[in-house]
Amino acid sequence: MPFSLTFAQVFMAVNSNPKSVDFSNTEIAFSHLQISDLKKAHLLFSTFKYPVLVKYGPKLAALCLNLGLPIKGLLKKTIFNHFCGGENILDCNKKINFLYQHQVHTILDYSVEGEETELVFDATCEEIIQTIHASAANPSAIPFAVFKVTGVGRFEILRKVNNNESLNASEQAEFDRLRTRVEKICRTGYDNNVRVLIDAEETWIQDTIDSLVLQMSALFNTQKPMIYNTVQMYRHDRLDFVKKCFSDFSFHLGFKIVRGAYMEKERLRAEEMHYGNPIQSKKENTDKDYNEAVSFCLQNLERCAVVIGTHNEKSCVLAMQHMQDMGIDSQNPKVYFSQLLGMSDNISFNLAKSGYLVAKYVPYGPIKAVLPYLGRRAEENSSVKGQTGRELALIEKELLRRKKGRIN
Ligand SMILES: Cc1cc2nc3c(=O)[nH]c(=O)nc-3n(C[C@H](O)[C@H](O)[C@H](O)COP(=O)(O)OP(=O)(O)OC[C@H]3O[C@@H](n4cnc5c(N)ncnc54)[C@H](O)[C@@H]3O)c2cc1C
């Protein structure tokens, strides 16, 4: 299939779902959940319809925890349990095994956002290395490790480097330590044969991240793709970036393709600072570039590997269609689909059941430290027309199906 998809091709692909993967099959999507879990999930997604709760809930929860009020148990049983694997790696084992029983793999995501101190960065680096060891000990269930560069170094130092601002001696030493942590993580992945994904962040630090990832790829991707960069297709320059990386470098390349999580922030900053908006002018352009980037990787699997990180059904269907057209085995380890824990189970579990490789991000960390992550999930799920509507409709469909069949 050519890179540029016509409307007819998109239409045909979406309406001839390959290998008959039915994303509306809620029986498969929720086979891992008891009726009581489904009712809890229904209540949770229903609360996301209230903007006040979404806006102030996480802040209020943080305040209560700071004041020592006993809300940890409630959080743990509700939003935390839905979107996170646990407070530490050991806690996550139950969910890892559970997912794996349904052929869904895990990517342990240490989702702590805290103080920007060298002590915290060192501790985070060590924790990420523990996720690599967990993966090395259980490679079929945990095929990747993941981290954010801002977890192991200060945002402002990344921004300065990005902006070509000169660093003083102490800042240079700080940036060197950041780079050393990134290399330590990637080297541990390489030594243990664990692939490492590096998340994408804001545009005003992303050039620095890209440069670090490319340096790591040059070191560790000589034989096969071990280090994966993330590309955000809501940026209008990223399809060219993917293609340029491929033509400029001779080592293997790993790409996690996502649409991008910081759209409003990007737009606001560009407006305030009077520079061109890096974001696509409309959603359709993001979708088009997303599908073309996936297609490009699939056409170049001899030197590319791809993680299709999305909750968008059409993009998944198109990717499956391309795989089928190009004769790519659904178990090819260079092609993974990926969703976040607690979201779009209809995609993850139906894809896995049909033989595709799927890995869920399983975030974990102390409850208080993962509250910002939970706040973002609540926000992302707060549009009634969008994700919440989709999740609620699927849960309701399954509840009804079980009621009719008197299934627990
Ligand atoms: C496994 C996984 C890993 C992820 N890793 C990262 C990461 O490292 N970095 C990161 O930034 N995000 C990451 N994300 C989040 C991701 O970028 C998206 O925000 C999220 O997945 C929603 O996009 P979608 O493809 O699932 O689906 P959709 O619901 O189809 O798309 C929504 C997305 O489209 C884009 N969009 C919406 N409206 C417009 C518009 N008007 N104009 C242009 N674009 C628009 C935005 O990116 C929005 O988030 C990850 C997501 C997953 C599932």
The ligand as a Gaussian input file, in Angstrom:
#p B3LYP/6-31G(d) Opt

LIG

0 1
 C        0.821000       3.218000      25.050000
 C        0.756000       4.707000      24.988000
 C        1.917000       5.451000      25.176000
 C        1.865000       6.849000      25.120000
 N        3.017000       7.572000      25.236000
 C        2.998000       8.911000      25.063000
 C        4.192000       9.681000      25.038000
 O        5.295000       9.167000      25.226000
 N        4.090000      11.019000      24.834000
 C        2.885000      11.644000      24.606000
 O        2.855000      12.857000      24.367000
 N        1.734000      10.941000      24.643000
 C        1.770000       9.601000      24.856000
 N        0.588000       8.897000      24.840000
 C       -0.711000       9.608000      24.782000
 C       -1.099000       9.853000      23.322000
 O       -0.209000      10.800000      22.781000
 C       -2.520000      10.393000      23.139000
 O       -2.689000      11.559000      23.888000
 C       -3.630000       9.464000      23.501000
 O       -3.290000       8.135000      23.246000
 C       -4.893000       9.807000      22.714000
 O       -4.695000       9.615000      21.321000
 P       -5.226000       8.320000      20.554000
 O       -4.313000       7.989000      19.429000
 O       -5.352000       7.247000      21.558000
 O       -6.656000       8.609000      20.034000
 P       -7.620000       9.754000      19.519000
 O       -8.659000       9.836000      20.592000
 O       -8.042000       9.438000      18.148000
 O       -6.821000      11.089000      19.431000
 C       -6.802000      12.089000      20.391000
 C       -5.519000      12.836000      20.131000
 O       -5.560000      13.463000      18.829000
 C       -4.850000      14.699000      18.856000
 N       -5.806000      15.771000      18.542000
 C       -7.035000      15.961000      19.107000
 N       -7.634000      17.062000      18.592000
 C       -6.765000      17.567000      17.685000
 C       -6.803000      18.713000      16.850000
 N       -7.848000      19.549000      16.846000
 N       -5.747000      18.966000      16.052000
 C       -4.677000      18.137000      16.036000
 N       -4.580000      17.030000      16.808000
 C       -5.607000      16.760000      17.628000
 C       -4.291000      14.828000      20.273000
 O       -2.996000      14.292000      20.271000
 C       -5.225000      13.961000      21.110000
 O       -4.607000      13.461000      22.273000
 C        0.624000       7.500000      24.899000
 C       -0.527000       6.745000      24.709000
 C       -0.477000       5.377000      24.737000
 C       -1.746000       4.608000      24.522000

